[in-house]
């Protein structure tokens, strides 16, 4: 267990930015260029959630330093957000955050207005 934990700790500075920044950047560029809106929603939701996570980390940094598995837990959570098999960012945004944004008036409900047909 100790050797594998040491290996994971050593790989975090390399793997962490690849999972949290490089792949999402690549996927976001591809999403912008694709005609589908589904992937746009996934990556916009990812950047919103990742921004909240980063901001929370900055605010709670002194507390998080006391949690030895924080970086590993964060890496697993962000991998769940990022991996296309799970589409975790879109799921979490639609199930939790969208309602909170509406509750606090940040997001207005969509109106179903149909265009007039001449």
N, C-alpha and C positions, 0 to 999 in steps of 0.2 A: 504493500500500500504506500509506503513512504517513497519508494523509487518512482512509482507512477505519479504520485502527487507532485514530486519534485519536477518530473518531466512536464506535467501539465502547467505548473507554475512557470517553467522556463519557456514554454511555447506561447503563453498568453500574450507577451509583447508582439509576437509575430502574427498569430492567428486572430487575436482580438481585433486589430484594425482591419484585417481582411474581411472578417465577418460583419463587423459593425459599420465599416465605411466603404471599402473598395468594391465589394460585390454589390451593395445597395446603390452605389454611384453608377456602376456599370448597368445594373438592371433598370435604374431610373432613366438613364439616357435611352436605352432600348425601348422602354415603355413610352416615352415621349414620341419616339419615331414610329411606333406601331399604331395601326388604326383602331385597335381595341381600347375601350375605356376601362375595362376590368383591371388591367395591369397598372393603369394610372392610379386608380383608387388604392391598390395595394401599396404602391410606393409613396404616394402622398401620405397615406396613413402611417407608413413606417417612419417617415421623416418627422411627422408630428409626434409620434410616440417616442422616438429616439431623442428628440429635443426635450421632451418632458423628463425622460430618464436622465439625461445629462444634466439638466437643471436641478433635478432632485439630488443627484450625486453631488453637485457643487454645494448645495445647501446643507446636505446631511453628511458631508465628507468626514467630519470628526467622529460621527457615530459609526459610519460604515467601516472605518479603519479597525474597529473592534470585532468585526464579523470576518473570520478567517476565510470563509468560502464565498465572500461577496463577489469577487471577480469571476469565479467559476460559475456561480449562479447567474450573474449578469450575462455571461457569454452564452450559456444554455438558453436563457430567456430571449436574448437577441437572435440567436440562431433559430428559435421557434418563430419569431417575428418575420425573419428573412426568408426561410426556406420555402420554395414554391409549393412543396407538398402540403404544407400546413396553412399557408397564407394567414399566419397569425396576426400580422399587423391589421389587415382588413377586418378579420374576425373581431379582434379586441376593440378596434375603433367602432365598428357597427354595433357591437353588443354592449359596450360600456361607455366609451368616451362621447359618442354622438349624443346620447341622452343627457350626459352631464353638460355638454356645451349648450344644448337647448334649455336645460334647467336654469342656467345662469345667463341666458340671453345672448350668448356668443353666436349661436347658430339659430336662425329662424327656420321654422318648418317650411318645407317646400309647398308652394301652391300649385295645384294641378289645373293650370289654365291651358285650355285647348285653343289652338289658333283657329281663326275664323276661316271658313271655306267659302269662297265666292261662287 
